Structures are given as structure tokens and as C-alpha cells.
Amino acid sequence: MLPRVSKPRSKPGSAPAWGEATQYFYELTPERILQAIESTGLRCTGRINALNSMENRVMAVELEDPHPDTGNTFLVAKFYRPGRWTEAQIMEEHAFLFDLAEAEIPVATPLGSRDHSLHRTEDSGIWFCLFPRIGGRTPDELDHDQLERIGRLLGRVHATGARETARHRITLGPESYGKASLDFLLSEGHIPDPFESRIARTLTDILACSTPWFAEVRCQRIHGDAHLGNLLWTPQGAMWVDFDDMVSGPPVQDLWLLAAGREPEDEHRRDLLFRGYSEFHDFDFNSWKLVEPLRALRYIHFAAWISKRWTDPAFPRAFPFYGSPSYWGQLADDLHECLETMDQTR
């Protein structure tokens, strides 16, 4: 159960947040994963290694023969968490990747074609796809030259993203990431009484203030979670990976995490990003005022994300601090700091 310091108001034994289909996700044994991959016509050696992913099940798998599209005997299999994305939403993620590849932007596209990139397990109906395995390293930080280069890359990504719409994906904003997340936490009784009213009141003020700001900004297809952990530095240069959180949202969402602080050095880092970005795509500098609201949305969305997946045994192990008084106290303080910073920039 979730750690609590107050009596839960949610009913014991209630269904998992992502529906009953989630149970099949926990039963994805290596044997079932290999069976699913071989159902696509490939033959596996049986060698399989889990890769780092909390949201989905991602595995490196060895084939008996090199894959005809890559010439490599290894591939990456991604099994989507049931109940999170619909088939149409997953296909829009894939379409974005294919669009980027066609624009000669370095990304890993699913193996197959636009119309045949998604597969489904026969026993439980879990969606999965296959990717080429790409070697590289994740940078710990970016120097000034790299920031400008990453700015150019994001500018190209957004220029391509703006050419089409994603009708089925979530639109990142106060309602979807803010109010919906808060409503879930309150309805499940996960926020302890000493912090519940403060968190709810502060976030409500943030949403009321920022909703008109979001309405002024054009949304488009973006990566959605462009932090350093999703940036891969390969021998050919930088590339963004893991478009699982792709949304329709303000482009500034893909920029602020690379210079997330509030110090003068962070302003300089943002200038370097924008210098490269503006070579390939226009940027609405007025949208920079969305950084603090986006920061607050990330905080509350992250809290709800952990809560919704707490029945997954991996989550209590990964987030042992979650649900403690210090966790909720820090969240309340962080949201208050966002609101104060917003007040200073109005």
C-alpha cells in the first residue's frame, strides 16, 4: 500500500488506476516477450536484457540472424503499459518519429513501416514495437557549444512537429497535467491532511493565473520530456530518444528542462539554446513565462504518476520516500516557490 500518514479516503481493494489490464503487464516474463517478438517472424537466441524504463517494459533482445533492416543481431523491444495510450495515440508517436527521420533528423524509428510499426501480444493484447539498437552515451551536462547544438536540433524537431497535428495525444496544459493530477490525488486521499489544503490552494492559484498564459501560446507536437536522460550522444552526434511522453504542447516545454534553474547562469544557458534554436524555428519569447507553471505541472503530475503506478512492485522500490511527510512538505514548498516566482514576473 501507499505510505500514508493519514487515514485514506479511497476504498480498499479498488481497481488499479490504469485498469485491470495492467495485471498482464506484470506477467510479461522473458519467455512471453520472446514469444511475442517471434510472432512477428523473427527468431531469437533467447538472450534478453532489461533496459532502464519505469513506464514501459523495454528489453534488448538478440536475434539468431541480423535484422534485414539494420544488419544488427540486436534490437530493442518496447512493450507499452496497458491503459495508458490507445492504439491511435501510439501510432501518432510513431508518425512523429517517421516524420523526423524523413526530415533527416537523427531519431530511432520503429522497425517496419508507418502502417505496420505496432504489434500486439496474442495472449494479453499488450501493444509493442521494435527498434534498432543504437549505441551512445547520456551526457551529465552540456557545455556552451553543446547547448547551442542541441538548440539547433530542437529547432529542427519543432519545425517538423509543427507541420502536422496530433489529434489523439494529450494537450499539455493546466487542465490535463494540473487539475486532473490534483483531482486524482485528492479523490484517492493520498495527500496527508496537514498538507492537502496548502497544496490544493497553491496549485489552484497557479492554474488560475497561468491558464490565460497557456491560451496565448500555440501548441504543436513536441517531445514532451526533453531532459538530459533522454538525450543520447552518438558517434554521429546528438539525438533525442524515448518519445513516449510526446504531447501537443508549447515548444518551451522542450527547452526549459535543459536550463531549469533560476540563476543568471541558467539565463545564459537559455540564450545559447535559443541562439541555435532560432536558426531553424521561430520561438515565441513571451512563452518563457510558462516555465514556472510548467515546473509546477511537472511536480504535481509526477506525484500523481507515482501514485497511479504504486501497485507496480518497481515503484515502491524506486521511490521509497514517496508518501512521507517530508515528501509532501517539499512538494508544498516547491509549488509555493513556483507561485512566488510567477508573482514576480507578472
C-alpha positions in Angstrom: 0.0 0.0 0.0 1.0 3.6 -0.4 2.7 5.0 2.6 0.3 7.3 4.4 0.3 9.5 7.5 -3.5 10.0 7.5 -6.5 7.7 7.1 -7.0 7.0 3.3 -10.4 8.0 1.9 -10.1 5.7 -1.1 -11.9 2.4 -1.0 -9.6 -0.5 -0.1 -9.2 -3.0 -3.0 -10.2 -0.5 -5.6 -9.1 -1.2 -9.2 -5.6 -0.1 -10.3 -5.6 3.4 -11.8 -4.8 2.1 -15.3 -7.5 -0.6 -15.3 -7.5 -4.4 -14.9 -5.4 -4.9 -18.0 -2.3 -3.7 -16.0 -2.1 -7.1 -14.3 -0.9 -8.6 -17.6 2.0 -6.2 -17.7 3.4 -7.8 -14.5 3.2 -11.2 -16.2 5.5 -10.2 -19.1 8.1 -12.9 -18.5 11.2 -13.2 -20.7 9.5 -16.3 -22.3 6.4 -14.3 -23.2 8.5 -11.4 -24.5 10.5 -13.7 -26.8 7.3 -15.4 -28.0 5.8 -12.0 -28.9 8.8 -11.0 -30.8 9.0 -14.3 -32.7 5.3 -13.9 -33.6 6.5 -11.1 -36.0 8.5 -13.6 -37.9 11.9 -13.1 -36.2 13.9 -15.8 -34.5 15.6 -15.0 -31.1 18.5 -16.7 -29.5 17.0 -16.4 -26.0 19.4 -13.7 -24.9 17.5 -10.8 -23.4 18.4 -7.9 -21.1 16.1 -5.4 -19.4 16.8 -1.8 -20.1 16.1 1.2 -17.8 12.4 2.1 -18.1 9.9 2.7 -15.3 6.9 3.4 -17.5 7.1 0.5 -20.1 8.9 -2.8 -20.4 12.0 -2.2 -22.6 14.3 -5.1 -23.5 17.5 -5.6 -25.6 17.0 -8.9 -27.5 19.4 -10.9 -29.6 18.3 -12.4 -32.9 19.6 -15.6 -34.5 20.3 -13.7 -37.7 20.9 -10.0 -38.4 17.7 -8.0 -38.8 17.2 -7.2 -42.6 16.6 -3.5 -41.9 19.5 -2.9 -39.6 22.1 -5.6 -40.3 22.4 -6.0 -36.5 21.6 -9.1 -34.4 20.3 -7.0 -31.5 17.1 -5.0 -31.3 15.2 -3.1 -28.7 11.6 -4.3 -27.8 9.2 -1.8 -26.2 6.1 -3.1 -24.5 3.6 -0.3 -23.7 2.0 -0.2 -20.3 -1.7 -1.2 -20.7 -4.3 1.5 -20.3 -2.0 4.5 -20.8 -2.1 5.1 -24.6 -4.6 4.0 -27.2 -3.6 2.5 -30.5 -4.2 5.8 -32.2 -2.1 7.7 -29.7 0.8 5.2 -30.0 0.6 5.5 -33.8 0.9 9.3 -33.5 4.1 8.8 -31.6 5.4 6.6 -34.4 4.2 9.0 -37.1 6.2 11.8 -35.4 9.3 9.7 -35.4 8.9 8.8 -39.1 8.3 12.5 -39.9 11.5 13.4 -38.1 13.5 10.7 -39.9 12.2 11.8 -43.3 13.4 15.3 -42.4 16.9 13.7 -41.8 16.7 14.4 -38.1 18.5 11.6 -36.1 15.9 9.5 -34.3 15.3 5.8 -33.7 12.2 4.9 -35.7 10.2 1.7 -35.1 11.2 -1.2 -37.3 8.6 -1.7 -40.1 6.6 1.0 -41.9 4.3 3.7 -41.0 1.3 1.4 -41.2 2.9 -1.6 -39.7 5.1 -0.5 -36.8 2.9 -1.7 -34.0 2.3 -5.2 -32.8 0.1 -6.9 -30.1 0.7 -9.9 -27.9 -1.6 -12.7 -28.6 -2.4 -13.7 -25.0 -2.9 -10.3 -23.3 -3.2 -7.8 -26.1 -0.3 -5.6 -25.0 0.9 -3.3 -27.7 4.6 -3.5 -28.5 7.1 -2.3 -31.2 10.7 -3.0 -32.1 13.5 -0.5 -32.5 17.1 -0.8 -33.8 19.6 -0.8 -31.0 21.7 2.5 -31.1 24.9 2.9 -29.1 25.8 6.2 -27.4 26.1 7.9 -24.0 23.9 10.1 -22.0 25.6 13.4 -21.1 25.9 14.5 -17.5 25.8 18.2 -18.6 26.1 20.3 -21.7 28.9 22.8 -22.3 28.1 26.0 -24.2 28.9 24.6 -27.6 26.7 21.6 -27.0 23.8 23.8 -25.7 23.8 25.7 -29.0 24.0 22.5 -31.0 21.1 21.0 -29.0 19.2 24.2 -29.6 19.6 23.7 -33.3 18.4 20.1 -33.0 15.3 21.1 -31.0 14.6 23.8 -33.6 14.6 21.2 -36.3 12.4 18.8 -34.3 9.9 21.5 -33.6 9.9 22.8 -37.2 8.9 19.2 -38.3 6.5 18.8 -35.4 4.6 22.0 -36.4 3.8 20.6 -39.9 1.2 18.1 -38.6 -1.1 17.8 -35.7 -1.6 15.0 -33.1 -5.3 14.8 -32.7 -5.3 12.0 -30.2 -2.4 12.8 -28.0 -2.8 14.7 -24.7 -2.5 18.5 -24.9 -0.1 19.6 -22.2 -1.8 22.3 -20.1 -3.3 23.3 -16.7 -6.3 21.0 -17.1 -4.6 17.8 -18.3 -1.4 17.9 -16.1 -2.5 20.1 -13.3 -6.2 19.8 -12.3 -6.5 16.2 -13.4 -3.5 15.2 -11.3 -4.7 17.1 -8.3 -8.2 15.7 -8.5 -6.8 12.2 -8.6 -4.6 12.7 -5.6 -7.4 14.3 -3.6 -10.0 11.7 -4.6 -7.7 8.8 -3.6 -6.8 10.5 -0.3 -3.1 10.3 -0.9 -2.1 13.8 0.3 -2.0 13.8 4.2 -4.3 16.3 5.9 -1.5 18.7 7.1 -0.5 19.4 3.5 -3.7 18.8 1.5 -5.3 22.2 1.7 -1.9 24.0 1.2 -1.1 22.0 -1.9 -4.6 22.3 -3.3 -4.8 26.0 -2.7 -1.4 26.8 -4.1 -1.8 24.8 -7.2 -5.3 26.2 -7.8 -3.8 29.7 -7.7 -1.1 28.7 -10.1 -3.7 27.2 -12.6 -5.9 30.3 -12.3 -3.0 32.6 -13.1 -1.4 30.6 -15.9 -4.5 29.3 -17.8 -4.7 32.6 -19.8 -1.0 32.4 -20.5 -1.3 28.9 -22.0 -4.2 30.2 -24.1 -1.9 32.7 -25.7 0.6 30.1 -26.9 0.4 27.9 -29.9 0.6 24.2 -29.2 2.2 21.6 -31.5 3.8 18.2 -31.5 6.8 18.2 -29.1 9.0 15.6 -27.4 7.4 16.4 -24.0 10.1 15.1 -21.7 13.3 16.6 -23.1 15.7 16.2 -20.2 19.3 15.0 -20.4 18.3 11.4 -19.6 16.5 11.3 -22.9 19.4 12.8 -24.9 21.9 10.3 -26.5 25.3 11.4 -27.7 26.3 9.0 -30.6 29.3 9.0 -32.8 27.2 10.8 -35.4 26.1 13.5 -32.9 23.2 14.1 -30.5 19.8 12.5 -30.9 16.6 12.6 -28.8 15.2 9.2 -27.7 12.1 8.0 -25.8 9.2 9.9 -27.4 6.7 8.1 -25.1 5.7 11.3 -23.4 5.1 13.1 -26.7 2.3 15.6 -26.4 0.8 18.6 -28.1 2.1 21.4 -26.1 4.0 24.7 -26.0 7.5 24.4 -27.5 9.1 25.9 -24.4 8.4 22.6 -22.6 11.2 21.0 -24.6 13.6 23.8 -23.7 13.3 24.7 -20.1 14.4 21.4 -18.6 17.9 22.0 -20.1 18.2 25.3 -18.2 15.8 24.8 -15.4 17.4 26.9 -12.7 16.6 30.5 -11.7 20.2 31.8 -11.6 21.9 34.1 -14.1 23.9 31.2 -15.4 20.7 29.5 -16.4 19.6 32.6 -18.3 22.9 32.4 -20.2 22.3 28.7 -21.0 18.8 29.6 -22.3 20.3 32.3 -24.5 22.6 29.7 -26.0 19.8 27.3 -26.6 17.7 30.0 -28.3 20.6 31.1 -30.4 20.8 27.7 -32.0 17.0 27.1 -31.9 16.2 30.3 -33.8 18.2 29.1 -36.8 15.6 26.5 -37.6 12.3 27.5 -36.0 10.6 30.7 -34.7 10.3 30.9 -30.9 7.7 32.9 -29.0 9.8 34.5 -26.3 6.7 35.6 -24.5 6.1 31.9 -23.7 9.1 31.8 -21.4 6.7 33.0 -18.6 5.2 29.5 -18.8 8.3 27.9 -17.3 7.2 28.3 -13.6 3.7 27.0 -14.4 5.2 24.1 -16.4 7.5 23.4 -13.5 4.5 23.2 -11.1 2.6 21.0 -13.5 5.6 18.6 -13.7 5.7 18.4 -9.9 2.1 17.5 -9.4 1.9 15.3 -12.5 4.9 13.4 -11.2 3.3 12.8 -7.8 0.1 11.5 -9.4 2.2 9.4 -11.8 3.9 7.5 -8.9 0.5 7.1 -7.1 -1.2 5.6 -10.1 1.5 3.0 -10.5 2.1 2.1 -6.9 0.8 -1.4 -7.4 3.7 -2.0 -9.8 6.4 -3.5 -7.5 9.1 -1.5 -9.2 7.7 1.8 -7.9 7.9 1.4 -4.1 11.5 0.2 -4.6 12.4 3.2 -6.8 10.5 5.8 -4.7 10.8 4.7 -1.1 10.4 8.3 0.1 7.0 8.8 -1.7 4.1 9.4 0.6 6.2 10.5 3.6 5.5 13.8 5.4 8.8 15.2 4.1 7.8 14.4 0.5 4.5 16.2 0.7 6.1 19.1 2.7 8.7 19.5 0.0 6.0 19.4 -2.8 4.1 22.1 -0.9 7.2 24.3 -0.7 8.1 23.7 -4.3 4.7 24.7 -5.5 4.7 27.8 -3.3 8.1 28.8 -4.8 6.7 28.5 -8.3 3.8 30.7 -7.4 6.0 33.3 -5.8 8.3 33.4 -8.9 5.2 33.8 -11.1 4.0 36.7 -9.0 7.4 38.4 -9.5 7.2 38.1 -13.3 3.6 39.3 -13.9 
